[in-house]
Amino acid sequence: NAGVTQTPKFRVLKTGQSMTLLCAQDMNHEYMYWYRQDPGMGLRLIHYSVGEGTTAKGEVPDGYNVSRLKKQNFLLGLESAAPSQTSVYFCATRPQDRGYYGYTFGSGTRLTVV
Amino acid sequence: AQTVTQSQPEMSVQEAETVTLSCTYDTSESDYYLFWYKQPPSRQMILVIRQEAYKQQNATENRFSVNFQKAAKSFSLKISDSQLGDAAMYFCAYRRYNTDKLIFGTGTRLQVFP
């Protein structure tokens, strides 16, 4: 049982390049989230999804797009990467109607934009 | 807007001793959840302990316990009998009942000395 799997784990991009981060979960969770973690700023929510085919903006959505075509996958896209998007990206999931339940996190993707 | 504040960027403790990490939050809501997450060098976010706001009894998980003061909006984490493996970043997090967003503090780095 893999839980939440993020690919890739590391990536270096040049400014202006595009890429997609994949989050895959095998727990049948309804809710999925993308966070970014920056030093001294904790984790900030980028986008999230409450179910297949739905997405919503979080706290810092600019420069990112997401898609949830399948329940088990949540994709985070950077269309034109900028150095300000250098960060560690985390995917998280949780079941519906289990508010007391803490999120399950992936192991993160370290992205560097040069 | 809800905010979570961790005023201690770094803390240290001797092995086998007790340490308390502070967390305060700002909300006008009465129903919410509070969490402590541990992030070791592996980057994996691990749920340590959680508390429902309507419960007056403080949560406990083995060597980890919280001091939840609802009126003061304080949610501190006590680690007893500290072990070397407790060394990590610790994040306090808040989620309002029936919402989707988990709001994190900026974290406290805990060092454990032998």
Interface residues (C-beta under 8 A of the other chain):
Chain A: Y31 Y33 Y35 G40 M41 G42 L43 R44 L45 Y48 V50 A56 G58 E59 V88 F90 A92 G99 Y100 G102 Y103 F105 S107 G108
Chain B: V4 P9 Y33 F35 Y37 S42 R43 Q44 M45 L47 R50 E52 F91 R95 Y97 N98 D100 K101 L102 I103 F104 G105 T106 G107
